[in-house]
Amino acid sequence: MEQQQLLQKAETMASIQFSPAGVADASGLRDFLRQRSTVVLLCLGVLAVIAHATFRIPLNLPGHHGLEWMALLVIARQGASYRWAAGVVAIGAAVTAMVPAIGFHNPLTPLYYLVPALALDLMWRVAPVRWHTSVPALAGMAALAFATKPLVQAVGLMAGVTQAHGGQALIYVIAMHMVFALVGGAVAAALWQSSARRRSTS
């Protein structure tokens, strides 16, 4: 009698799980979670730009904001399953950067956020899966991704969209961008991996 009851319960659970309604419910849950994570990623980008505009530290070193920006993108990239996670963060940042009250007058500023983020997403997609948990690999991807920013600046300069600042050599500017992004990416990746190991052992 007990075996028959257990068998009936198992059949009932299986019918619920694999019925069209059950599949629809699971799909709806995934869509809800994805939408919520997208909102979180967008908000991260908004907060990053507000922090950038609020705390403008005059270090006179090209690319120093790559330290925190690429760290944020690496964390978003590791923490989200969405294939364009870094790009979503950058969209939030780019839209916020276009708000006049923020104080960014360079018309290319949105691209400075978008291009490195998209580059990081693309590298994440083509990289071997084992690189997704490798601190050196993630740091290297962050450095290469952020190197696109001075290239965008150079194109804007040649097109007459922006003006030169400081008269520094392009190679030096690219190198500094990569150094700051490398450090930021390495720190973010190391912290994330350490946190993941603690969660797995707890």
C-alpha positions in Angstrom: 0.0 0.0 0.0 2.8 2.4 0.9 4.7 1.5 -2.2 1.6 2.3 -4.3 1.2 5.7 -2.7 4.9 6.5 -3.2 4.6 5.5 -6.9 1.5 7.7 -7.3 3.3 10.7 -5.8 6.3 10.1 -8.0 4.1 9.9 -11.1 2.2 13.1 -10.0 5.5 15.0 -9.5 6.8 13.8 -12.9 3.6 14.9 -14.7 3.8 18.3 -13.1 7.5 18.8 -13.9 7.3 17.7 -17.5 3.9 18.9 -18.4 3.6 21.9 -20.8 2.4 24.1 -17.9 5.4 23.0 -15.8 7.8 23.8 -18.6 6.1 27.2 -19.1 6.5 28.0 -15.4 10.2 27.1 -15.4 10.7 29.2 -18.6 8.9 32.1 -16.9 11.1 31.8 -13.9 14.2 31.9 -16.0 12.9 35.0 -17.8 12.2 36.7 -14.5 15.6 35.9 -13.1 17.3 37.1 -16.3 15.3 40.4 -16.3 16.2 41.0 -12.7 19.9 40.4 -13.3 19.7 42.7 -16.3 18.3 45.5 -14.1 21.1 44.9 -11.6 23.8 45.0 -14.3 22.3 48.3 -15.7 22.3 49.8 -12.2 25.9 48.8 -11.7 26.8 50.8 -14.8 24.8 53.8 -13.6 26.5 53.8 -10.2 29.9 53.4 -11.8 29.5 56.6 -13.9 28.0 58.6 -10.9 31.0 57.5 -8.8 33.4 58.4 -11.7 31.8 61.9 -12.0 31.7 62.5 -8.3 35.2 61.4 -7.3 37.4 62.8 -10.1 41.0 62.3 -8.8 43.5 64.3 -10.8 46.3 61.6 -11.0 47.4 62.8 -14.5 47.9 59.2 -15.4 46.1 57.9 -18.6 43.8 55.0 -18.0 43.7 55.1 -14.2 39.9 54.7 -14.2 40.5 51.3 -15.8 41.4 50.1 -12.3 37.8 50.2 -11.0 35.9 50.0 -14.3 37.5 46.8 -15.5 37.3 45.3 -12.0 33.6 45.9 -12.1 33.3 44.4 -15.6 35.3 41.3 -14.6 33.1 40.8 -11.6 29.9 41.2 -13.6 31.3 38.9 -16.3 32.0 36.2 -13.8 28.9 36.6 -11.7 26.3 36.7 -14.5 25.3 33.9 -16.9 24.1 36.4 -19.5 26.4 36.3 -22.5 26.6 40.1 -22.8 26.8 40.9 -19.1 29.7 43.4 -19.4 27.9 45.0 -22.3 24.7 45.5 -20.3 26.7 47.2 -17.5 28.3 49.4 -20.1 24.9 50.3 -21.6 23.8 51.6 -18.2 27.1 53.5 -17.9 26.9 54.9 -21.5 23.4 56.2 -21.1 24.2 57.8 -17.8 27.3 59.4 -19.2 25.1 61.2 -21.8 23.1 63.0 -19.1 24.3 66.7 -19.2 24.2 67.0 -15.4 26.9 64.3 -15.1 29.4 66.7 -16.6 31.0 64.6 -19.4 31.3 66.9 -22.4 33.3 64.5 -24.6 30.9 63.0 -27.2 32.9 59.8 -27.3 32.6 59.1 -23.5 29.8 56.6 -24.0 32.0 54.6 -26.4 34.8 54.6 -23.8 32.5 52.5 -21.6 30.9 50.4 -24.3 33.8 49.3 -26.5 36.0 47.8 -23.7 32.9 46.0 -22.3 32.0 44.5 -25.6 35.6 43.5 -26.2 35.6 41.7 -22.8 32.4 39.9 -23.6 33.7 38.7 -27.0 36.9 37.5 -25.5 35.0 35.7 -22.8 32.9 33.9 -25.4 35.8 32.7 -27.6 38.2 31.9 -24.7 38.5 28.3 -23.4 36.1 27.6 -20.5 39.1 27.0 -18.1 40.1 30.7 -18.6 36.8 31.8 -17.0 38.2 30.8 -13.6 41.8 31.8 -14.3 43.0 35.0 -12.6 45.9 35.6 -15.1 43.6 34.9 -18.1 40.9 37.2 -16.8 43.4 40.0 -16.0 44.9 39.6 -19.5 41.5 39.9 -21.1 40.7 43.0 -19.0 44.0 44.6 -20.1 43.4 43.8 -23.8 39.8 45.0 -23.6 40.6 48.3 -22.0 43.4 48.9 -24.6 40.5 49.6 -27.0 39.7 52.9 -25.2 42.8 54.8 -26.3 42.3 53.4 -29.8 38.8 54.9 -29.8 40.3 58.2 -28.5 42.9 58.1 -31.4 40.2 57.6 -34.0 38.2 60.4 -32.5 41.3 62.7 -32.6 41.9 61.9 -36.2 38.3 62.5 -37.0 38.4 65.9 -35.2 35.7 64.8 -32.7 38.0 65.2 -29.7 41.1 67.2 -28.8 44.5 65.9 -27.7 45.3 66.1 -24.0 48.8 66.2 -22.7 50.6 65.3 -25.9 51.5 61.8 -24.7 52.6 59.1 -27.1 49.9 56.6 -28.1 52.0 53.6 -27.1 52.5 55.0 -23.6 48.8 55.7 -23.2 47.9 52.2 -24.4 50.4 50.7 -22.0 49.1 52.6 -19.0 45.5 51.7 -19.8 46.6 48.0 -20.0 48.5 48.2 -16.7 45.6 49.7 -14.7 43.1 47.3 -16.3 45.4 44.4 -15.6 45.6 45.2 -11.9 41.9 45.9 -11.6 41.0 42.7 -13.5 43.4 40.6 -11.4 42.2 41.9 -8.1 38.5 41.4 -9.1 39.1 37.9 -10.4 41.1 36.9 -7.4 38.4 38.2 -5.0 35.7 36.5 -6.9 37.5 33.2 -7.1 38.3 33.3 -3.4 34.7 34.0 -2.6 33.5 31.2 -4.8 35.9 28.7 -3.0 34.5 29.8 0.4 31.0 29.3 -0.8 31.8 25.9 -2.2 33.4 24.7 1.1 30.7 26.2 3.4 
